[in-house]
């Protein structure tokens, strides 16, 4: 069994009494885990579900692999301490994005999407709105370490239209 070192997948293996009994090898990135399974040197990989959905199955480089179990669902949310000024700061940042897009008129729109599968939400929104470009940020802390996060990677893999990724300043 393989998983990315330091990932939630590794924690899931270590925290599950059955998975913890398996021979385990850590890899530096999740994509290396997929390569191990595809090559037959590992029986299973524990991956970020967003990345797995984008990388595994028909039409991918790993068409012969399949997702057989979901250990947990990822939920993304923002919470603020009562009385915190952070909510106002987030609202201000969102307003700033809307102001940035305003001169573009109908050619650009800023949307706040709510749900538990960010890549799927972004791709569905782009399709529903007839977009010809997706612009998104990446901190590079997930899927392809140092380059793209798991959500941005999944959007790039699943998008039939151009995706522009901006990196967070170091």
Secondary structure, 3 states (H helix, E strand, C coil): CEEECCCHHHHHHHHCCCHHHCCCEEECCHHHHHHHHHHCCCCCEECCHHHHHHHECCCCCECCCCCCCCCCCCCCCCCCCCCCCHHHHHHHHHHHHHHHHHCCHHHCCCCCCCCCCHHHHHHHHHHHHCCCEEEEEECCCCCECCCECHHHHHHHHHCCCEEEEEECCC
